Amino acid sequence: MDRGPFVDQSAGRATTLGDLITLYLREVTGKRPSEDSRIAEASRHRRFLREERKLCDYAATNLRPEHFEDYRERRLCQPVSRGRTPQIDRKTVASGTVRRELMLLKRVLDYRRRQLGLLINPVNTEDVKRPAVNDERDIRFSSAERRKLLEVYNQSGHTWLRSLAELDSETGARF
């Protein structure tokens, strides 16, 4: 205490990450206005509590960015599973999913950070890099699909509809 401001971390030593997730589920997730968001967030929390027991057993003050970096790397290599059996094509968990999970864990720790005496949140964006997300898609009509669409527009009786569709197609606009 003589060296600087004293921060009582006794609550952080007595509270595990699993306790924090359970508290967040009850006090925050359970009170979300949208039922869909409550269900989605609660399932992420429950999956974490079920599958990351070792990480959930850490006291809040003992959590380090390295723990969450390790979690990120393990999660990115896990096969996607729907229900109980992994998919046959062995796709791995998407980086967007891991980003959302890390942000959720960051919010869980931020929720009680001050009360626990945590000086930093170990899941901060500066400390734990988020995986890059590449959601880019390029979907174009084939020549046959384009001809079929233009023919339907021709038959519709609207004189400008085909011309607008051709302009959209040539300029890359969506239609």
N, C-alpha and C positions, 0 to 999 in steps of 0.2 A: 504494500500500500504506500510505502514511503517513496517508491520509485515513480509513481504516477497515479493516474486515476484507477481506482479499484473497481473491478468488474466481478461481481459475484457469479460464479459459474456452477454453483452447487446444483441448481435446477437442471442445467444442461448435462451434468454428470449423471443425474438420476433419471433422465428422460432419454429413451432410445428413439431412433428414427421410426421404428414401428409404432411407438406410442404417439409420435407426432402425426403420422399418417392417419392413425385411427381417430385422433382428435380432430384433424382437418376434415376427415370424412363426416364426422358428426356435426361439427360446428360450421363448416363452410359448404362442402359439397351437398350435404343434406338440405341446405336452405337455398340452393340455386332455384331461380324461378322456372326454368325450363326443365321438364322431366327428361327430355332427351340428353341434355348436357349433364344432368345428375347421374343418369345411367352410365353414360360413356365415361365420365370422370371416375365414378365409383368402381367401374370394372377395371380401369387402369390401376387404381389404388389397390384393389384386392389382388390383382395379378402380381403387383410388386410385393405385397405382404406375403403372398403364397410362394413366389418363386425366388425372392431375394432375401431369404431369412437371415443369412449371414450379415448382409448389409443392414438389415432392419434391427439387428441386435446391437449395433454400435451405439454408444452414448452420443448424444448430439455434439458434445464438445470434442469428441474424438474423431469426428468425420473430417476427412480431408478431400481436396479436389481429386487426388489420385484414386480414391475409392470410386468416384463417379466417372472418371476417365476409364477405369477398368470395366465398370458397368457398361459404359457406352460401347467399348470394343467388343465385349462379350455379346451384348444385345445385337449388334450389327451382324454378327456371325451366326446367330440363332436361326434355325429354319422357321418359316411361317407355319403356324398351326391354326387350324380352325377346329375348335372343339378339342378332341383328345389326340387326333392323329395328324402328324405333319403332312403337308401337301406332297404329292408325288414328285413334282418337278423341283423340289428342294429350293424354292425361293427363300431368301433370307429376309429378315425384318427390314422394312424400308427406313431410310434415314429420316424421313419426315416423322415417322412414328417415334423414333428415338428422340428427335428434337422435342416433340410434344411431351414425352415422358420426362425429359430433363427439365423442361420448363415447369411442369407440374411439381416435380420434386423441389425446384427452386422456390416456388410459391409456398409449399408446405413448410420449408425451413424459414422463409421470410415471415410467415404468419406468427411464429412465436420466437423469433430470433432475439428480440430485446429481452423478453422475460427469461430466456435461457442463458443470457449472458454471452451469446455468440458475438465475437467481434466482426467476423465476416461470414457470409453465406458460402459454404464450400462448393455450391453448384453455380456460382456466378458465371456469367458468360465470359468474363475475362480469364477466369481460371480453368473452366472446362469448356473447351471448344465444341461447338455444336457441329454435327455432321452436315455436309453440304447436301442440299436437296435439289434434284434435277427433275422437275415435273414437266419439262418441256415436251410438247407433243406436236406433231405435224400431220394433220389429217386433211387429206385432199380427196376430192371425188376422182374416180377413174374416168377415162374418156367415155366409156359406155354409160356410167352413171350420170355424167354431165349431159350427154345427148338425151338420155331418157328424161331427165329433169327439164331440159329446155323444151322437149316435145310436149310435156305435160303443161308447161307454161304457155306454149303455142296454142294448145287446145282450150285453154281457159277462157279465151275471148277477151282478155285484157291486153290491149295493144302494146302497152309499155312494159309489161311484166317480163317478157322474154329479153328485151333489150337491157333492162336493169339487171337481170340475172347474168347475162353475158358480161356486162360491165363489172359486176361483182366478182365473177369468176376470173376475169382477166387481171383485175387489180389485187386479187388475193383477199378481198373482203369476205366476211362471213355471210352466208345466206341460208 
